[in-house]
Amino acid sequence: CISSTSFCTAAKNSFGFVASEGGKVLTLTGSCYVFTVAGTLGISFLTGSFTYILVSNGGMWTDKESPSYVENPHFVAAVAATLAGYIAMCFMVVFEHTSDALLYTYVWNKFHGHNTVQKYASDSLAGLTEYKPLAKPAAKPSKAAVPPEQSSFFSNPFKRPASTEESQSLVRG
């Protein structure tokens, strides 16, 4: 069944869902924001500085007889830094949204199919969030041993059923 909610409600629900994980995941989300701000300011500063150095030391911009003469290099550097900041912010916001989407997917996977996290999440992400798989209960011995199915030309290679965790995560989702 497909259903929808308004944007603000969906944003509130998704933030609450990620916040329910707490601790390390919230720290990672916050650190992505720090990288966004630092990247935007750093790129803006470097572009403004480089522009100022070029405009104040370049022959064609410092020669008063040149048609490309720049009378106020501070203004040109400030405009270049502002434009670079806006452009950098666009790219850094994409980085932040991508990392937040990956963290949301990680939390969703951990909630719906806890022991399948190792299958889909990288080892570095699992290590950062201190993920520990849940212990599986001991299996009950079967009454009769079933011989393994023999492979033949007519056997179906896709006959393997989904594991219990995979089917439960699909039902809950």
N, CA and C atoms as a LAMMPS dump frame, in Angstrom:
ITEM: TIMESTEP
0
ITEM: NUMBER OF ATOMS
519
ITEM: BOX BOUNDS ff ff ff
-5.0000000000000000e+02 5.0000000000000000e+02
-5.0000000000000000e+02 5.0000000000000000e+02
-5.0000000000000000e+02 5.0000000000000000e+02
ITEM: ATOMS id mol type element x y z
1 1 1 N 0.845 -1.169 0
2 1 2 C 0 0 0
3 1 3 C 0.895 1.238 0
4 2 1 N 0.704 2.103 -0.948
5 2 2 C 1.482 3.33 -1.033
6 2 3 C 0.727 4.43 -0.308
7 3 1 N 1.407 5.106 0.583
8 3 2 C 0.792 6.219 1.296
9 3 3 C 1.793 7.364 1.329
10 4 1 N 1.311 8.538 1.674
11 4 2 C 2.213 9.677 1.719
12 4 3 C 1.808 10.604 2.85
13 5 1 N 2.754 11.441 3.236
14 5 2 C 2.508 12.489 4.217
15 5 3 C 3.1 13.773 3.673
16 6 1 N 2.762 14.881 4.307
17 6 2 C 3.317 16.157 3.859
18 6 3 C 4.818 16.184 4.141
19 7 1 N 5.511 17.109 3.501
20 7 2 C 6.969 17.162 3.625
21 7 3 C 7.392 17.38 5.072
22 8 1 N 6.778 18.343 5.735
23 8 2 C 7.183 18.661 7.108
24 8 3 C 6.947 17.48 8.049
25 9 1 N 5.837 16.795 7.879
26 9 2 C 5.548 15.62 8.705
27 9 3 C 6.551 14.506 8.426
28 10 1 N 6.852 14.286 7.154
29 10 2 C 7.82 13.248 6.794
30 10 3 C 9.208 13.589 7.329
31 11 1 N 9.602 14.868 7.25
32 11 2 C 10.908 15.282 7.775
33 11 3 C 10.97 15.073 9.282
34 12 1 N 9.886 15.416 9.97
35 12 2 C 9.829 15.224 11.424
36 12 3 C 9.918 13.737 11.771
37 13 1 N 9.191 12.908 11.041
38 13 2 C 9.213 11.46 11.297
39 13 3 C 10.591 10.867 11.039
40 14 1 N 11.232 11.269 9.94
41 14 2 C 12.547 10.7 9.629
42 14 3 C 13.595 11.165 10.629
43 15 1 N 13.52 12.433 11.062
44 15 2 C 14.472 12.901 12.07
45 15 3 C 14.261 12.161 13.381
46 16 1 N 13 11.964 13.767
47 16 2 C 12.712 11.216 14.987
48 16 3 C 13.191 9.781 14.91
49 17 1 N 13.064 9.187 13.73
50 17 2 C 13.511 7.805 13.541
51 17 3 C 15.025 7.7 13.697
52 18 1 N 15.767 8.632 13.083
53 18 2 C 17.23 8.613 13.208
54 18 3 C 17.63 8.976 14.637
55 19 1 N 16.921 9.92 15.255
56 19 2 C 17.243 10.322 16.624
57 19 3 C 17 9.185 17.612
58 20 1 N 16.081 8.283 17.29
59 20 2 C 15.821 7.151 18.18
60 20 3 C 17.036 6.236 18.289
61 21 1 N 17.882 6.243 17.285
62 21 2 C 19.118 5.452 17.331
63 21 3 C 20.092 6.067 18.331
64 22 1 N 20.088 7.409 18.418
65 22 2 C 20.881 8.131 19.407
66 22 3 C 22.376 8.059 19.197
67 23 1 N 23.095 8.559 20.159
68 23 2 C 24.54 8.492 20.271
69 23 3 C 25.363 8.718 19.031
70 24 1 N 25.975 7.651 18.575
71 24 2 C 26.948 7.721 17.488
72 24 3 C 26.334 8.194 16.177
73 25 1 N 25.119 7.773 15.868
74 25 2 C 24.486 8.159 14.601
75 25 3 C 24.201 9.655 14.599
76 26 1 N 23.714 10.194 15.719
77 26 2 C 23.482 11.64 15.8
78 26 3 C 24.792 12.413 15.715
79 27 1 N 25.845 11.87 16.293
80 27 2 C 27.154 12.51 16.189
81 27 3 C 27.617 12.547 14.744
82 28 1 N 27.43 11.457 14.013
83 28 2 C 27.819 11.43 12.602
84 28 3 C 26.999 12.416 11.78
85 29 1 N 25.705 12.535 12.079
86 29 2 C 24.866 13.498 11.367
87 29 3 C 25.345 14.918 11.642
88 30 1 N 25.65 15.219 12.899
89 30 2 C 26.154 16.547 13.253
90 30 3 C 27.508 16.84 12.642
91 31 1 N 28.358 15.831 12.56
92 31 2 C 29.685 16.059 11.975
93 31 3 C 29.593 16.335 10.483
94 32 1 N 28.581 15.813 9.822
95 32 2 C 28.394 16.123 8.399
96 32 3 C 28.08 17.596 8.215
97 33 1 N 27.301 18.169 9.139
98 33 2 C 26.995 19.6 9.072
99 33 3 C 28.262 20.427 9.267
100 34 1 N 29.126 20.003 10.176
101 34 2 C 30.389 20.708 10.406
102 34 3 C 31.234 20.692 9.135
103 35 1 N 31.294 19.555 8.45
104 35 2 C 32.051 19.477 7.199
105 35 3 C 31.444 20.368 6.119
106 36 1 N 30.125 20.486 6.104
107 36 2 C 29.468 21.352 5.123
108 36 3 C 29.87 22.808 5.341
109 37 1 N 29.804 23.262 6.577
110 37 2 C 30.168 24.649 6.889
111 37 3 C 31.655 24.881 6.646
112 38 1 N 32.497 23.968 7.118
113 38 2 C 33.942 24.13 6.944
114 38 3 C 34.335 24.098 5.471
115 39 1 N 33.74 23.211 4.698
116 39 2 C 34.046 23.138 3.268
117 39 3 C 33.624 24.387 2.529
118 40 1 N 32.439 24.896 2.85
119 40 2 C 31.95 26.108 2.192
120 40 3 C 32.839 27.302 2.52
121 41 1 N 33.134 27.5 3.797
122 41 2 C 33.975 28.631 4.19
123 41 3 C 35.404 28.483 3.673
124 42 1 N 35.936 27.271 3.71
125 42 2 C 37.303 27.049 3.23
126 42 3 C 37.454 27.33 1.746
127 43 1 N 36.524 26.827 0.955
128 43 2 C 36.586 27.057 -0.493
129 43 3 C 36.395 28.536 -0.804
130 44 1 N 35.487 29.182 -0.095
131 44 2 C 35.256 30.615 -0.299
132 44 3 C 36.506 31.42 0.049
133 45 1 N 37.128 31.112 1.176
134 45 2 C 38.339 31.826 1.59
135 45 3 C 39.487 31.615 0.604
136 46 1 N 39.708 30.371 0.203
137 46 2 C 40.802 30.097 -0.732
138 46 3 C 40.583 30.775 -2.081
139 47 1 N 39.358 30.768 -2.567
140 47 2 C 39.066 31.411 -3.848
141 47 3 C 39.251 32.918 -3.745
142 48 1 N 38.759 33.519 -2.662
143 48 2 C 38.937 34.96 -2.464
144 48 3 C 40.399 35.34 -2.341
145 49 1 N 41.17 34.552 -1.604
146 49 2 C 42.605 34.832 -1.442
147 49 3 C 43.347 34.703 -2.762
148 50 1 N 43.067 33.635 -3.498
149 50 2 C 43.722 33.422 -4.787
150 50 3 C 43.37 34.542 -5.766
151 51 1 N 42.117 34.965 -5.76
152 51 2 C 41.697 36.058 -6.64
153 51 3 C 42.402 37.35 -6.254
154 52 1 N 42.5 37.631 -4.963
155 52 2 C 43.176 38.853 -4.523
156 52 3 C 44.648 38.844 -4.927
157 53 1 N 45.31 37.703 -4.758
158 53 2 C 46.73 37.609 -5.136
159 53 3 C 46.893 37.836 -6.633
160 54 1 N 46.021 37.22 -7.426
161 54 2 C 46.111 37.404 -8.881
162 54 3 C 45.845 38.848 -9.295
163 55 1 N 44.802 39.441 -8.744
164 55 2 C 44.404 40.787 -9.161
165 55 3 C 45.385 41.844 -8.663
166 56 1 N 45.984 41.636 -7.506
167 56 2 C 46.906 42.652 -6.984
168 56 3 C 48.334 42.481 -7.495
169 57 1 N 48.678 41.313 -8.05
170 57 2 C 50.043 41.088 -8.535
171 57 3 C 50.134 40.86 -10.038
172 58 1 N 49.028 40.607 -10.695
173 58 2 C 49.048 40.359 -12.136
174 58 3 C 49.264 41.647 -12.911
175 59 1 N 50.14 41.619 -13.889
176 59 2 C 50.493 42.813 -14.66
177 59 3 C 49.322 43.46 -15.363
178 60 1 N 48.472 42.676 -15.974
179 60 2 C 47.37 43.268 -16.733
180 60 3 C 46.296 43.886 -15.838
181 61 1 N 46.234 43.488 -14.56
182 61 2 C 45.23 44.049 -13.655
183 61 3 C 45.786 45.194 -12.809
184 62 1 N 47.117 45.333 -12.738
185 62 2 C 47.72 46.403 -11.938
186 62 3 C 48.205 47.57 -12.787
187 63 1 N 48.342 47.38 -14.08
188 63 2 C 48.807 48.439 -14.978
189 63 3 C 47.646 49.388 -15.27
190 64 1 N 47.812 50.674 -14.884
191 64 2 C 46.731 51.647 -15.055
192 64 3 C 46.421 51.931 -16.516
193 65 1 N 47.316 51.612 -17.4
194 65 2 C 47.1 51.84 -18.834
195 65 3 C 46.342 50.679 -19.489
196 66 1 N 46.255 49.549 -18.81
197 66 2 C 45.61 48.359 -19.37
198 66 3 C 44.085 48.502 -19.337
199 67 1 N 43.395 47.977 -20.36
200 67 2 C 41.921 48.014 -20.328
201 67 3 C 41.342 47.071 -19.263
202 68 1 N 42.155 46.15 -18.716
203 68 2 C 41.701 45.204 -17.687
204 68 3 C 42.103 45.646 -16.284
205 69 1 N 42.491 46.914 -16.139
206 69 2 C 42.952 47.428 -14.847
207 69 3 C 41.844 47.31 -13.797
208 70 1 N 42.225 46.822 -12.599
209 70 2 C 41.294 46.694 -11.477
210 70 3 C 41.693 47.724 -10.429
211 71 1 N 40.781 48.662 -10.195
212 71 2 C 41.087 49.738 -9.252
213 71 3 C 40.953 49.278 -7.803
214 72 1 N 40.001 48.399 -7.53
215 72 2 C 39.756 47.947 -6.162
216 72 3 C 39.839 46.416 -6.092
217 73 1 N 41.04 45.864 -5.85
218 73 2 C 41.177 44.4 -5.812
219 73 3 C 40.435 43.755 -4.634
220 74 1 N 40.213 44.507 -3.553
221 74 2 C 39.474 43.949 -2.409
222 74 3 C 38.029 43.636 -2.802
223 75 1 N 37.408 44.529 -3.556
224 75 2 C 36.027 44.317 -3.987
225 75 3 C 35.926 43.107 -4.913
226 76 1 N 36.86 42.995 -5.855
227 76 2 C 36.848 41.865 -6.793
228 76 3 C 37.049 40.551 -6.038
229 77 1 N 37.956 40.545 -5.066
230 77 2 C 38.197 39.334 -4.276
231 77 3 C 36.97 38.978 -3.434
232 78 1 N 36.287 39.997 -2.894
233 78 2 C 35.088 39.736 -2.094
234 78 3 C 33.965 39.161 -2.955
235 79 1 N 33.794 39.689 -4.164
236 79 2 C 32.768 39.154 -5.066
237 79 3 C 33.109 37.716 -5.455
238 80 1 N 34.379 37.455 -5.761
239 80 2 C 34.798 36.092 -6.127
240 80 3 C 34.59 35.129 -4.96
241 81 1 N 34.915 35.577 -3.738
242 81 2 C 34.734 34.721 -2.561
243 81 3 C 33.254 34.439 -2.313
244 82 1 N 32.403 35.442 -2.504
245 82 2 C 30.963 35.255 -2.308
246 82 3 C 30.393 34.266 -3.317
247 83 1 N 30.742 34.447 -4.581
248 83 2 C 30.256 33.523 -5.616
249 83 3 C 30.778 32.104 -5.378
250 84 1 N 32.043 31.985 -5.009
251 84 2 C 32.612 30.662 -4.731
252 84 3 C 31.927 30.02 -3.529
253 85 1 N 31.57 30.832 -2.53
254 85 2 C 30.865 30.31 -1.359
255 85 3 C 29.501 29.75 -1.714
256 86 1 N 28.767 30.469 -2.572
257 86 2 C 27.449 29.965 -2.994
258 86 3 C 27.574 28.664 -3.789
259 87 1 N 28.536 28.608 -4.674
260 87 2 C 28.727 27.393 -5.478
261 87 3 C 29.186 26.233 -4.593
262 88 1 N 30.123 26.509 -3.683
263 88 2 C 30.611 25.458 -2.782
264 88 3 C 29.499 24.948 -1.88
265 89 1 N 28.622 25.863 -1.437
266 89 2 C 27.527 25.45 -0.57
267 89 3 C 26.596 24.472 -1.293
268 90 1 N 26.362 24.698 -2.575
269 90 2 C 25.513 23.77 -3.341
270 90 3 C 26.105 22.365 -3.336
271 91 1 N 27.399 22.25 -3.566
272 91 2 C 28.038 20.937 -3.586
273 91 3 C 28.116 20.322 -2.188
274 92 1 N 28.394 21.128 -1.186
275 92 2 C 28.517 20.592 0.16
276 92 3 C 27.162 20.15 0.715
277 93 1 N 26.083 20.815 0.332
278 93 2 C 24.752 20.394 0.773
279 93 3 C 24.4 19.043 0.152
280 94 1 N 24.811 18.823 -1.093
281 94 2 C 24.591 17.511 -1.715
282 94 3 C 25.352 16.437 -0.931
283 95 1 N 26.584 16.747 -0.531
284 95 2 C 27.37 15.821 0.288
285 95 3 C 26.651 15.522 1.607
286 96 1 N 26.143 16.559 2.258
287 96 2 C 25.466 16.371 3.542
288 96 3 C 24.185 15.55 3.389
289 97 1 N 23.401 15.838 2.366
290 97 2 C 22.153 15.093 2.158
291 97 3 C 22.436 13.626 1.833
292 98 1 N 23.482 13.382 1.055
293 98 2 C 23.84 12.003 0.723
294 98 3 C 24.254 11.234 1.972
295 99 1 N 25.078 11.839 2.797
296 99 2 C 25.509 11.145 4.013
297 99 3 C 24.34 10.936 4.974
298 100 1 N 23.43 11.909 5.066
299 100 2 C 22.252 11.726 5.916
300 100 3 C 21.346 10.617 5.383
301 101 1 N 21.213 10.526 4.065
302 101 2 C 20.4 9.457 3.475
303 101 3 C 21.026 8.092 3.754
304 102 1 N 22.344 8.005 3.676
305 102 2 C 23.013 6.739 3.983
306 102 3 C 22.845 6.368 5.454
307 103 1 N 22.935 7.349 6.347
308 103 2 C 22.727 7.062 7.767
309 103 3 C 21.288 6.637 8.042
310 104 1 N 20.322 7.276 7.376
311 104 2 C 18.916 6.883 7.538
312 104 3 C 18.72 5.44 7.069
313 105 1 N 19.312 5.107 5.934
314 105 2 C 19.191 3.749 5.406
315 105 3 C 19.827 2.74 6.356
316 106 1 N 20.966 3.105 6.933
317 106 2 C 21.634 2.235 7.9
318 106 3 C 20.727 1.98 9.109
319 107 1 N 20.137 3.056 9.658
320 107 2 C 19.267 2.913 10.83
321 107 3 C 18.026 2.093 10.476
322 108 1 N 17.464 2.343 9.294
323 108 2 C 16.286 1.583 8.864
324 108 3 C 16.622 0.097 8.756
325 109 1 N 17.781 -0.205 8.147
326 109 2 C 18.197 -1.598 7.997
327 109 3 C 18.444 -2.24 9.354
328 110 1 N 19.036 -1.505 10.267
329 110 2 C 19.309 -2.036 11.601
330 110 3 C 18.005 -2.293 12.356
331 111 1 N 17.008 -1.454 12.158
332 111 2 C 15.723 -1.606 12.843
333 111 3 C 14.91 -2.761 12.27
334 112 1 N 14.897 -2.905 10.953
335 112 2 C 14.028 -3.896 10.312
336 112 3 C 14.68 -5.268 10.129
337 113 1 N 15.96 -5.328 9.989
338 113 2 C 16.635 -6.613 9.811
339 113 3 C 18.01 -6.53 10.437
340 114 1 N 18.057 -6.538 11.777
341 114 2 C 19.27 -6.197 12.518
342 114 3 C 20.507 -6.955 12.034
343 115 1 N 20.4 -8.245 11.9
344 115 2 C 21.593 -9.015 11.547
345 115 3 C 21.945 -8.959 10.068
346 116 1 N 21.169 -8.258 9.261
347 116 2 C 21.545 -8.082 7.854
348 116 3 C 22.394 -6.834 7.648
349 117 1 N 22.659 -6.078 8.712
350 117 2 C 23.463 -4.856 8.601
351 117 3 C 24.843 -5.178 8.049
352 118 1 N 25.443 -6.272 8.494
353 118 2 C 26.778 -6.637 8.027
354 118 3 C 26.797 -6.904 6.533
355 119 1 N 25.664 -7.293 5.987
356 119 2 C 25.596 -7.591 4.56
357 119 3 C 25.608 -6.311 3.724
358 120 1 N 25.009 -5.228 4.233
359 120 2 C 24.833 -4.021 3.433
360 120 3 C 25.687 -2.833 3.876
361 121 1 N 26.04 -2.735 5.14
362 121 2 C 26.814 -1.591 5.632
363 121 3 C 28.301 -1.894 5.554
364 122 1 N 29.076 -0.856 5.323
365 122 2 C 30.526 -1.04 5.276
366 122 3 C 31.052 -1.309 6.684
367 123 1 N 32.217 -1.921 6.749
368 123 2 C 32.821 -2.217 8.047
369 123 3 C 33.157 -0.938 8.801
370 124 1 N 33.561 0.114 8.068
371 124 2 C 33.908 1.366 8.738
372 124 3 C 32.678 2.004 9.386
373 125 1 N 31.521 1.969 8.712
374 125 2 C 30.295 2.524 9.299
375 125 3 C 29.855 1.692 10.494
376 126 1 N 29.91 0.388 10.374
377 126 2 C 29.535 -0.475 11.499
378 126 3 C 30.471 -0.246 12.685
379 127 1 N 31.752 -0.013 12.401
380 127 2 C 32.703 0.265 13.474
381 127 3 C 32.458 1.615 14.129
382 128 1 N 32.142 2.633 13.326
383 128 2 C 31.875 3.966 13.877
384 128 3 C 30.644 3.976 14.77
385 129 1 N 29.65 3.192 14.428
386 129 2 C 28.407 3.16 15.208
387 129 3 C 28.404 2.049 16.253
388 130 1 N 29.518 1.355 16.382
389 130 2 C 29.681 0.266 17.35
390 130 3 C 28.575 -0.779 17.214
391 131 1 N 28.328 -1.179 15.986
392 131 2 C 27.3 -2.186 15.694
393 131 3 C 27.74 -3.55 16.206
394 132 1 N 26.823 -4.245 16.853
395 132 2 C 27.077 -5.611 17.307
396 132 3 C 25.885 -6.466 16.882
397 133 1 N 26.133 -7.556 16.16
398 133 2 C 25.016 -8.416 15.746
399 133 3 C 24.378 -9.092 16.952
400 134 1 N 23.084 -9.342 16.836
401 134 2 C 22.365 -10.047 17.892
402 134 3 C 22.664 -11.534 17.804
403 135 1 N 22.74 -12.176 18.956
404 135 2 C 22.99 -13.617 18.978
405 135 3 C 21.728 -14.343 18.53
406 136 1 N 21.908 -15.32 17.684
407 136 2 C 20.775 -16.115 17.212
408 136 3 C 20.482 -17.209 18.232
409 137 1 N 19.189 -17.505 18.441
410 137 2 C 18.861 -18.604 19.356
411 137 3 C 19.334 -19.93 18.763
412 138 1 N 19.619 -20.872 19.656
413 138 2 C 20.09 -22.181 19.202
414 138 3 C 19.003 -22.864 18.38
415 139 1 N 19.401 -23.442 17.279
416 139 2 C 18.445 -24.123 16.39
417 139 3 C 18.053 -25.46 17.001
418 140 1 N 16.784 -25.805 16.831
419 140 2 C 16.301 -27.096 17.307
420 140 3 C 16.68 -28.158 16.284
421 141 1 N 17.142 -29.3 16.76
422 141 2 C 17.506 -30.352 15.802
423 141 3 C 16.269 -30.862 15.068
424 142 1 N 16.42 -31.103 13.792
425 142 2 C 15.296 -31.607 12.997
426 142 3 C 15.116 -33.099 13.255
427 143 1 N 13.883 -33.564 13.043
428 143 2 C 13.568 -34.968 13.308
429 143 3 C 14.177 -35.885 12.265
430 144 1 N 14.118 -35.476 11.029
431 144 2 C 14.664 -36.315 9.963
432 144 3 C 15.591 -35.458 9.111
433 145 1 N 16.722 -36.002 8.834
434 145 2 C 17.667 -35.272 7.992
435 145 3 C 17.18 -35.312 6.553
436 146 1 N 17.092 -34.132 5.943
437 146 2 C 16.642 -34.045 4.56
438 146 3 C 17.882 -34.036 3.675
439 147 1 N 17.933 -34.931 2.69
440 147 2 C 19.116 -34.942 1.831
441 147 3 C 19.158 -33.667 0.98
442 148 1 N 20.342 -33.148 0.712
443 148 2 C 20.442 -31.942 -0.108
444 148 3 C 19.942 -32.215 -1.522
445 149 1 N 19.351 -31.181 -2.114
446 149 2 C 18.798 -31.323 -3.462
447 149 3 C 19.948 -31.46 -4.461
448 150 1 N 19.79 -32.402 -5.342
449 150 2 C 20.803 -32.623 -6.358
450 150 3 C 20.6 -31.637 -7.5
451 151 1 N 21.672 -31.095 -7.973
452 151 2 C 21.598 -30.161 -9.088
453 151 3 C 21.478 -30.944 -10.385
454 152 1 N 20.593 -30.488 -11.229
455 152 2 C 20.444 -31.12 -12.528
456 152 3 C 20.131 -30.051 -13.554
457 153 1 N 19.978 -30.469 -14.771
458 153 2 C 19.687 -29.544 -15.862
459 153 3 C 18.341 -28.866 -15.661
460 154 1 N 17.387 -29.57 -15.055
461 154 2 C 16.038 -29.047 -14.898
462 154 3 C 15.787 -28.393 -13.536
463 155 1 N 16.781 -28.334 -12.668
464 155 2 C 16.555 -27.733 -11.349
465 155 3 C 16.536 -26.206 -11.463
466 156 1 N 15.818 -25.577 -10.555
467 156 2 C 15.656 -24.125 -10.556
468 156 3 C 16.73 -23.5 -9.659
469 157 1 N 17.63 -22.681 -10.207
470 157 2 C 18.672 -22.082 -9.367
471 157 3 C 18.118 -21.005 -8.438
472 158 1 N 16.895 -20.512 -8.679
473 158 2 C 16.313 -19.448 -7.867
474 158 3 C 15.339 -19.994 -6.827
475 159 1 N 15.4 -21.275 -6.579
476 159 2 C 14.447 -21.918 -5.687
477 159 3 C 14.757 -21.643 -4.217
478 160 1 N 15.96 -21.177 -3.919
479 160 2 C 16.343 -20.942 -2.527
480 160 3 C 15.417 -19.891 -1.918
481 161 1 N 14.726 -20.237 -0.831
482 161 2 C 13.817 -19.259 -0.211
483 161 3 C 14.616 -18.179 0.524
484 162 1 N 13.967 -17.053 0.763
485 162 2 C 14.601 -15.966 1.501
486 162 3 C 14.788 -16.391 2.949
487 163 1 N 15.826 -15.864 3.584
488 163 2 C 16.037 -16.182 4.99
489 163 3 C 14.92 -15.553 5.816
490 164 1 N 14.775 -16.016 7.031
491 164 2 C 13.703 -15.53 7.899
492 164 3 C 13.839 -14.036 8.143
493 165 1 N 15.068 -13.556 8.388
494 165 2 C 15.278 -12.128 8.641
495 165 3 C 14.936 -11.29 7.422
496 166 1 N 15.304 -11.767 6.237
497 166 2 C 15.006 -11.005 5.026
498 166 3 C 13.508 -10.923 4.787
499 167 1 N 12.802 -12.02 4.97
500 167 2 C 11.355 -11.986 4.743
501 167 3 C 10.647 -11.164 5.812
502 168 1 N 11.117 -11.201 7.058
503 168 2 C 10.505 -10.384 8.102
504 168 3 C 10.735 -8.905 7.849
505 169 1 N 11.917 -8.531 7.364
506 169 2 C 12.182 -7.115 7.097
507 169 3 C 11.315 -6.61 5.957
508 170 1 N 10.998 -7.462 4.996
509 170 2 C 10.115 -7.045 3.909
510 170 3 C 8.681 -6.889 4.389
511 171 1 N 8.258 -7.736 5.319
512 171 2 C 6.891 -7.678 5.825
513 171 3 C 6.704 -6.438 6.697
514 172 1 N 7.709 -6.115 7.533
515 172 2 C 7.608 -4.951 8.417
516 172 3 C 7.679 -3.645 7.648
517 173 1 N 8.452 -3.609 6.552
518 173 2 C 8.712 -2.376 5.814
519 173 3 C 7.536 -1.923 5.107
